């Protein structure tokens, strides 16, 4: 019996991710382009993953799109699906014992409760940038540091600095004020991480946190936020090197299910 290849595409607000799966088990190739919905990012991510696999669109048994900009791929994908379902499916593939998933994306925060790989409840913050990747991008710009360096810099903090505002605009003013007083950048960054963690924890408590707890999305690569969230929630958080690809992975898994029905 010949192998079945499926393609999952996650078009986020700030990045486009793709994964090609073989027989619903083996990751053949993946791609990530740092621009998302409304840009050339989705097509570039698709081109990149097919090139990495040495394959063509015609060799894909099924293509499924998810994420903020999934509807822009209506002509290319066989189906579009909610990112909530795809994140639940991807997380349970990576961590079969997962019961709670916290996904911090570019412009929203999702907390999912899952049972046997299926989402049973969720809470979502998509009305405000506070606590999201966008919030951290703004703070990094104000502090004149790279967003990917925030985790390491925050870990060097020697004292607690509270950033009380949950609004991005007011938090930015707080950070500028702290800088003008000569506060160490590392302490400010640590305060920002705890501010994000406090907001996300509040969302998580609405549906209750059940172990195992998994964190996905680009912000899961920031160990400062992960550590602060572990403190807030009082339990360990599991992450994977595939954290940013979780939605695309779930989409590829659903595509395999549809192809082999």
C-alpha positions in Angstrom: 0.0 0.0 0.0 1.4 3.4 -1.0 2.1 6.1 1.6 -0.5 8.8 2.2 0.9 12.4 2.4 -1.1 15.3 3.9 -0.3 19.0 4.2 -1.4 21.1 7.1 -1.2 24.9 6.8 -1.6 27.3 9.7 -2.0 30.9 8.6 -1.5 33.0 11.7 -1.7 36.8 12.2 2.1 37.1 12.2 3.5 33.8 10.7 2.6 31.1 8.3 3.5 27.5 9.1 3.3 24.2 7.2 3.8 20.5 7.9 3.7 17.5 5.6 2.9 14.2 7.3 3.4 10.7 6.0 0.7 8.2 7.0 -0.5 10.5 9.8 2.6 9.7 11.9 5.9 10.9 10.4 6.8 14.6 9.9 8.4 14.7 6.4 9.0 18.4 6.2 8.0 21.7 7.8 8.3 25.4 7.0 7.8 28.8 8.8 7.6 32.2 7.2 7.6 35.2 9.6 4.6 36.9 7.9 1.0 35.8 8.1 -2.5 36.5 6.9 -2.9 39.0 4.0 0.7 38.7 2.8 2.7 36.5 0.6 3.6 34.4 3.7 1.1 31.5 3.2 2.1 30.8 -0.4 5.8 31.1 0.4 5.4 28.7 3.4 3.6 26.2 1.1 6.3 26.5 -1.6 9.1 26.1 1.0 7.6 22.9 2.6 7.0 21.3 -0.8 10.5 22.1 -1.9 11.9 20.7 1.4 10.0 17.5 0.9 10.9 17.3 -2.8 7.2 17.0 -3.6 4.3 18.7 -5.4 0.8 19.8 -4.4 -0.6 17.0 -6.5 1.2 14.4 -4.4 -0.7 15.6 -1.3 -3.8 13.3 -0.7 -5.4 16.1 1.3 -4.6 19.7 2.2 -6.2 21.4 5.3 -5.8 25.0 6.3 -6.3 26.5 9.7 -5.6 29.7 11.6 -6.5 33.4 11.4 -6.2 33.6 7.6 -7.3 30.1 6.6 -10.1 31.4 4.4 -7.5 33.0 2.0 -6.5 29.5 0.9 -10.0 28.4 -0.3 -8.8 27.6 -3.8 -5.7 25.7 -2.6 -6.9 23.8 0.5 -9.5 21.0 0.4 -10.9 22.2 3.7 -10.6 24.9 6.3 -10.9 24.2 10.0 -10.9 26.1 13.3 -7.5 26.6 14.9 -9.0 25.6 18.3 -9.6 22.0 17.1 -6.3 21.9 15.3 -4.3 23.1 18.3 -6.0 20.5 20.5 -5.2 17.7 18.0 -1.6 18.8 17.5 -0.9 19.1 21.3 -2.4 15.6 22.0 -0.2 14.1 19.2 3.0 15.7 20.8 1.8 15.0 24.4 -0.8 12.2 24.6 -1.5 12.9 28.3 -2.2 16.6 27.7 -5.4 17.9 29.3 -4.8 21.7 29.1 -3.3 23.7 26.3 -2.2 27.3 26.5 -1.5 28.8 23.1 -0.1 32.3 22.9 -0.1 33.5 19.4 0.7 36.8 17.7 -2.7 38.5 18.5 -4.6 36.2 20.8 -4.4 33.8 23.7 -6.3 30.5 23.7 -6.7 28.1 26.7 -8.1 24.7 25.7 -9.3 21.8 27.8 -8.9 18.5 25.9 -9.9 14.9 26.4 -8.6 12.1 24.2 -7.3 14.7 21.6 -10.6 16.5 21.4 -11.4 20.0 22.7 -14.1 20.0 25.3 -13.9 23.6 26.5 -12.0 26.8 25.8 -11.4 30.4 26.8 -10.0 33.0 24.4 -8.7 36.5 24.6 -8.8 38.1 21.1 -10.0 41.6 21.9 -6.8 43.0 23.3 -3.1 42.5 22.5 -2.1 42.3 26.1 -0.5 38.9 26.9 0.2 38.1 23.3 3.2 37.9 21.0 2.3 41.4 19.7 2.5 42.7 23.3 6.1 41.3 23.7 7.1 42.7 20.2 6.0 46.2 21.4 7.9 45.9 24.7 11.1 44.6 22.9 10.9 47.6 20.6 10.6 50.1 23.5 13.5 48.3 25.3 15.6 48.2 22.1 16.3 44.5 22.4 15.4 41.5 20.1 12.2 39.7 21.0 14.0 36.4 20.8 16.5 37.6 23.5 13.8 38.5 26.1 13.9 35.1 27.8 17.6 35.1 28.4 17.6 38.8 29.5 14.7 38.3 31.9 16.5 35.4 33.5 19.3 37.8 34.6 16.9 39.9 36.7 18.0 40.6 40.3 14.9 42.2 41.7 11.1 42.3 41.0 9.7 45.2 39.0 6.0 45.3 38.7 4.4 46.2 35.4 0.8 46.6 36.5 -0.9 47.7 33.3 -2.6 45.0 31.3 -3.2 47.4 28.4 -0.3 47.5 25.8 -0.4 51.3 25.5 -0.3 51.9 29.3 2.3 49.1 29.8 4.5 50.8 27.2 4.3 54.1 29.2 5.2 52.2 32.4 8.3 50.7 30.7 9.4 54.1 29.4 9.0 55.5 32.9 11.0 52.7 34.4 13.8 53.2 31.9 13.9 57.0 32.6 14.4 56.1 36.3 17.4 54.0 35.4 15.8 50.6 36.2 17.8 47.7 34.8 16.3 46.4 31.6 16.6 42.7 32.8 14.4 43.6 35.8 11.8 45.4 33.5 11.7 42.3 31.2 11.2 40.0 34.1 8.3 42.3 35.2 6.8 42.1 31.7 7.0 38.3 31.7 5.1 38.2 35.0 2.5 40.7 33.6 1.9 38.4 30.6 1.7 35.3 32.9 -0.8 37.0 35.3 -3.1 37.8 32.4 -2.9 34.4 30.8 -3.3 32.6 34.2 -6.5 34.6 34.8 -7.9 33.2 31.5 -6.7 29.7 32.4 -8.4 29.7 35.8 -11.8 30.3 34.1 -11.8 26.7 32.7 -9.5 25.2 35.4 -6.1 23.9 34.8 -5.8 20.1 34.7 -2.4 18.4 34.2 -0.6 17.7 32.0 -0.4 21.3 30.9 1.1 22.1 27.5 2.1 25.5 26.1 2.2 26.1 22.3 2.6 29.1 20.0 5.7 31.3 19.4 5.7 32.7 22.9 6.3 29.2 24.3 9.9 29.7 23.1 10.3 32.4 25.7 11.5 30.6 28.8 10.8 33.7 30.9 7.1 33.7 30.2 6.9 29.9 30.6 8.7 30.1 34.0 6.5 33.0 35.2 3.4 31.1 34.1 4.6 28.0 36.0 4.8 30.2 39.1 1.4 31.7 38.6 -0.3 28.3 38.0 1.7 26.2 40.4 2.4 23.4 38.0 5.0 22.4 35.4 4.5 23.3 31.7 5.4 21.0 28.9 6.8 22.5 25.6 8.1 21.1 22.4 10.6 22.2 19.7 7.5 22.0 17.4 5.6 24.6 19.5 5.1 27.0 16.6 4.0 24.3 14.3 1.3 22.9 16.6 -1.6 24.3 14.6 -0.2 23.1 11.3 0.5 19.7 12.8 -3.1 19.4 13.9 -4.3 20.4 10.5 -2.1 17.8 8.8 -3.5 15.1 11.2 -7.1 16.1 10.4 -6.2 16.0 6.7 -4.9 12.5 7.1 -8.1 11.5 8.8 -10.1 12.9 5.9 -7.9 11.3 3.3 -8.1 7.8 4.8 -11.8 7.8 5.8 
